Amino acid sequence: MTAVQALLIGILYWIPWTRFGYTFQHIFRQPLSLSLFIGLIMGDVPNAIIYGASLNLIYMGLIAAGANIPADEALAACIAIPIALTTNMSPEMAVALAVPVGVLGVFLDQVRRTLNSIWVQMADKYAETANIGGILRCAWLYPPLLQVVLRIPIVFLAGLYGSEAVGAFMNAIPKWLVHAFEVTGGMLPALGFAITIMVIGKRNLLPYFVIGFFLVKYAGIPTMAAAIFGVCMALLHIQLASQKGGVDA
């Protein structure tokens, strides 16, 4: 892979994480969506889409509870697909490479969240002096620029130096740090659900949350069916509330 190709794929990874348009960025960061553009950059669209479809299967059911991502599927795609194309990996081998890389992306996102607190503090100071321009820069300019530093270099270096460099990096991580990552990763789902409950924490809505959770957990309802049932229950709740003299949603 050339340096230009590695740089373009790094930029491709950065784009959905700028979060300009939440609906678009969630679709664009899927491996199957990214595989088309990776294939165009690498000059092999059919095989890139095959790899992307294989990776997408393992990330289709992921839900970022409380906005805590369980895996970074975009990082997995932007590292695994180009390396697979360069080394003629089988789709199964590409998936094996993508899974640990996707988990590593979770901790990269934790670094982003921690550093982004700097802009929040700056925005508070700008708010005290009614500096609207400063507040807008903290909201729209500084976070994407930070993402350039965090996102592009890791994909650029992985693409430029190939699978051996990625494997050496993963093996070089100390075992105690890996264990710490495992413990932290185990806490994320619980933290995510706690944040979700705080967001929808109205007493009259919590039963729906509990019912939905246990239906999916123990009844084996797929994600699409759960979403359809959720929409229907929301419509029924709105209709019943409006019949009582006002919508309580």
C-alpha positions in Angstrom: 0.0 0.0 0.0 1.3 3.4 -0.9 1.5 6.4 1.6 -1.2 8.2 -0.4 -3.6 5.2 -0.1 -2.9 4.9 3.6 -3.5 8.6 4.1 -6.8 8.5 2.2 -8.1 5.5 4.2 -7.1 7.4 7.4 -9.1 10.3 6.3 -12.0 7.9 5.4 -11.9 6.7 9.0 -11.9 10.2 10.4 -14.9 11.4 8.4 -17.7 9.5 10.2 -16.2 10.3 13.6 -16.5 14.0 12.9 -20.2 13.4 13.8 -21.5 15.9 11.3 -24.9 14.4 10.9 -25.6 11.6 13.3 -27.8 9.5 10.9 -25.2 9.7 8.2 -22.2 8.9 10.4 -23.8 5.8 11.9 -24.4 4.4 8.4 -21.1 5.5 6.9 -18.9 3.9 9.6 -20.3 0.4 8.9 -17.7 -1.9 7.4 -19.9 -2.6 4.3 -20.3 1.1 3.6 -16.6 1.8 4.1 -15.6 -1.2 2.0 -16.8 0.5 -1.2 -14.6 3.5 -0.7 -11.6 1.4 0.5 -12.0 -0.7 -2.7 -12.0 2.4 -4.8 -8.8 3.7 -3.1 -7.1 0.2 -3.3 -8.4 -0.5 -6.8 -10.2 -3.7 -5.9 -13.9 -3.0 -5.2 -15.3 -6.5 -5.5 -12.9 -8.1 -2.9 -13.1 -5.1 -0.6 -16.9 -5.5 -0.5 -16.6 -9.2 0.2 -14.3 -8.4 3.2 -16.7 -5.6 4.3 -19.7 -7.8 4.2 -17.9 -10.5 6.3 -16.9 -7.8 8.9 -20.4 -6.3 8.9 -21.9 -9.6 10.0 -20.1 -9.4 13.4 -21.1 -5.8 14.0 -24.7 -5.8 12.8 -26.2 -6.3 16.3 -24.0 -3.9 18.2 -25.9 -1.3 20.3 -24.1 1.6 21.9 -25.9 1.6 25.2 -25.6 5.1 26.7 -23.4 6.1 23.7 -20.6 3.7 24.9 -19.5 1.8 21.8 -18.8 -1.9 22.4 -16.5 -2.0 19.4 -15.2 0.5 16.8 -16.3 -1.1 13.6 -15.0 1.7 11.4 -11.4 1.2 12.7 -11.7 -2.5 12.3 -12.8 -2.0 8.6 -10.2 0.6 7.8 -7.3 -1.5 9.1 -8.5 -5.1 8.3 -9.8 -4.6 4.8 -6.7 -2.8 3.3 -4.4 -5.3 5.0 -6.5 -8.2 3.7 -6.5 -6.8 0.2 -2.7 -6.3 0.3 -1.9 -9.8 1.7 -4.8 -11.7 0.0 -6.2 -12.9 3.3 -9.3 -15.1 3.5 -12.4 -13.4 4.8 -12.1 -15.5 8.0 -8.6 -14.2 8.6 -9.8 -10.6 8.0 -12.5 -11.1 10.7 -9.9 -12.5 13.1 -7.8 -9.4 12.6 -10.7 -7.0 12.8 -12.1 -8.1 16.1 -9.2 -7.1 18.4 -8.6 -3.9 16.4 -12.3 -3.0 16.9 -11.9 -3.5 20.6 -8.8 -1.4 20.6 -10.8 1.4 19.0 -13.1 1.5 22.1 -10.1 2.7 24.2 -9.1 5.2 21.5 -12.7 6.6 21.9 -12.2 6.8 25.6 -9.1 8.9 25.1 -11.2 11.2 22.8 -13.9 11.6 25.4 -11.4 12.4 28.1 -9.6 15.0 26.0 -12.9 16.5 24.8 -13.6 17.6 28.3 -11.0 20.4 27.7 -13.3 22.0 25.2 -16.2 21.8 27.6 -14.2 23.8 30.2 -13.1 26.3 27.6 -16.8 26.7 26.5 -17.8 27.4 30.1 -15.2 30.2 30.2 -16.4 31.6 26.9 -20.0 31.5 28.1 -19.1 33.7 31.1 -18.1 36.5 28.7 -20.8 35.7 26.2 -18.2 34.8 23.6 -20.5 33.1 21.1 -17.6 32.5 18.6 -15.5 30.8 21.2 -18.4 28.5 22.2 -19.0 27.6 18.6 -15.3 26.8 18.0 -15.3 24.5 21.1 -18.4 22.7 19.7 -17.7 22.5 16.0 -14.0 23.1 15.3 -11.7 21.8 18.1 -13.3 18.3 18.5 -12.9 17.4 14.8 -9.3 18.7 14.8 -8.6 16.5 17.8 -10.0 13.6 15.9 -7.5 14.2 13.1 -4.7 13.6 15.6 -6.3 10.6 17.1 -7.9 8.9 14.2 -5.8 9.4 11.0 -2.2 8.4 12.2 -3.2 5.0 13.6 -4.8 3.9 10.3 -2.1 5.5 8.2 0.7 3.7 10.1 -1.2 0.4 10.1 -1.9 0.6 6.4 1.7 1.7 5.5 3.5 -1.0 7.5 1.0 -3.8 7.1 -0.3 -6.7 9.2 3.1 -7.5 10.8 3.3 -4.0 12.4 -0.3 -4.4 13.6 0.4 -7.8 15.1 3.6 -6.6 16.7 1.8 -3.6 18.3 -0.9 -5.8 19.7 1.7 -8.3 21.2 3.7 -5.4 22.6 0.9 -4.3 24.9 1.7 -5.4 28.5 -0.5 -8.1 29.9 -1.5 -6.0 32.9 -2.7 -3.3 30.6 -4.7 -5.8 28.6 -6.3 -7.0 31.8 -7.1 -3.4 32.7 -8.7 -3.0 29.3 -10.8 -6.1 29.9 -12.0 -4.9 33.3 -12.8 -1.5 31.9 -14.6 -3.0 28.9 -16.7 -5.2 31.2 -17.9 -2.1 33.1 -18.9 -0.2 29.9 -22.3 -2.0 29.3 -23.4 -1.4 32.9 -22.3 2.2 32.6 -24.1 2.5 29.3 -27.4 1.1 30.7 -27.1 3.4 33.7 -26.8 6.5 31.5 -29.7 5.3 29.3 -31.9 4.9 32.4 -31.0 8.5 33.4 -31.9 9.8 30.0 -35.3 8.0 29.9 -35.7 8.0 33.6 -39.3 9.0 33.8 -41.2 6.8 36.2 -44.0 6.0 33.7 -41.5 5.0 31.0 -39.2 2.7 33.0 -41.5 -0.3 32.7 -41.2 -0.2 28.9 -37.4 -0.2 29.2 -37.4 -3.2 31.6 -39.9 -5.1 29.4 -37.9 -4.4 26.3 -34.6 -5.5 27.9 -35.9 -8.8 29.2 -37.8 -9.6 26.0 -34.6 -9.2 24.0 -32.5 -11.0 26.6 -34.6 -14.0 27.4 -37.2 -14.3 24.5 -34.5 -14.1 21.8 -36.3 -11.4 19.8 -34.1 -10.0 17.1 -33.1 -6.4 17.0 -35.4 -5.5 14.0 -38.4 -7.1 15.7 -37.6 -5.3 19.0 -37.5 -2.0 17.1 -40.9 -2.6 15.5 -42.4 -3.6 18.8 -40.9 -0.5 20.4 -42.4 1.8 17.8 -45.8 0.2 18.2 -45.7 0.5 22.0 -44.6 4.2 21.7 -47.5 5.0 19.4 -49.9 3.2 21.8 -48.5 5.2 24.7 -49.0 8.5 22.9 -52.5 7.6 21.9 -53.5 6.5 25.4 -51.9 9.6 27.0 -53.6 11.9 24.5 -57.0 10.4 25.3 -56.4 11.4 28.9 -56.1 15.0 28.0 -52.4 15.5 27.1 -49.4 13.7 25.7 -46.9 12.6 28.4 -44.0 11.3 26.4 
